């Protein structure tokens, strides 16, 4: 069981870093670099063999609020939560994954890309959703169009978002935060350039703060 972390805790910085870790020994340094940059939140994708162990290390050795992304099966929910994940993010809408998250009292942000999927999520009682892949699905224009029929739904756009377009998303009333990997780009992690991670994180937070003013 989890302590039922709130969506506000995950989204309050306006940016959710999406981290792909290939090597276990980079997990804690990346998390520490994010925290030093002022962003103690990380979504570690379940795309790699070290993901669960990386989440466990971050949860045990840092104060970063760590979640699991790219979760597509209920058993992955179990594995992620057992490792210490405090929230779950999915690329698509799975009733089975959502049900398992509820059973474990863990926040879930499921992915959608169409109005039909938004309605399906509402039918499941969810109104905080991930728009994925955001840019490919229609980006800011799609979110503006969805605002009319779904005024109470909040979206966390992810996919194709970086410093050049993040502000346009964050300026939308329906977007409390964006998901992005530009501050934790795979090449930075591979080069162990954690100072760059911290610098880019600070710059991202400045961008988010400027939009919020």
Rosetta blueprint (number, residue, H / E / L):
1 X L
2 X L
3 X L
4 X L
5 X L
6 X L
7 X H
8 X H
9 X H
10 X H
11 X H
12 X L
13 X L
14 X L
15 X E
16 X E
17 X E
18 X E
19 X E
20 X L
21 X L
22 X L
23 X L
24 X H
25 X H
26 X H
27 X H
28 X H
29 X H
30 X H
31 X H
32 X H
33 X H
34 X H
35 X H
36 X H
37 X L
38 X L
39 X L
40 X L
41 X E
42 X E
43 X E
44 X E
45 X E
46 X L
47 X L
48 X L
49 X L
50 X L
51 X H
52 X H
53 X H
54 X H
55 X H
56 X H
57 X H
58 X H
59 X H
60 X H
61 X H
62 X L
63 X L
64 X L
65 X E
66 X E
67 X E
68 X E
69 X E
70 X L
71 X L
72 X L
73 X L
74 X H
75 X H
76 X H
77 X H
78 X H
79 X H
80 X H
81 X H
82 X H
83 X H
84 X L
85 X L
86 X L
87 X E
88 X E
89 X E
90 X L
91 X L
92 X L
93 X L
94 X L
95 X H
96 X H
97 X H
98 X H
99 X H
100 X H
101 X H
102 X H
103 X H
104 X L
105 X L
106 X L
107 X E
108 X E
109 X E
110 X L
111 X E
112 X E
113 X L
114 X L
115 X H
116 X H
117 X H
118 X H
119 X H
120 X H
121 X H
122 X H
123 X H
124 X L
125 X L
126 X L
127 X L
128 X E
129 X E
130 X E
131 X E
132 X L
133 X L
134 X H
135 X H
136 X H
137 X H
138 X L
139 X H
140 X H
141 X H
142 X H
143 X H
144 X H
145 X H
146 X H
147 X H
148 X H
149 X H
150 X L
151 X L
152 X L
153 X L
154 X E
155 X E
156 X L
157 X L
158 X E
159 X L
160 X L
161 X L
162 X L
163 X L
164 X L
165 X L
166 X H
167 X H
168 X H
169 X H
170 X H
171 X L
172 X L
173 X L
174 X L
175 X E
176 X L
177 X L
178 X E
179 X E
180 X E
181 X L
182 X H
183 X H
184 X H
185 X L
186 X H
187 X H
188 X H
189 X H
190 X H
191 X L
192 X L
193 X L
194 X H
195 X H
196 X H
197 X H
198 X H
199 X H
200 X H
201 X H
202 X H
203 X H
204 X H
205 X H
206 X H
207 X H
208 X H
209 X H
210 X H
211 X H
212 X H
213 X L
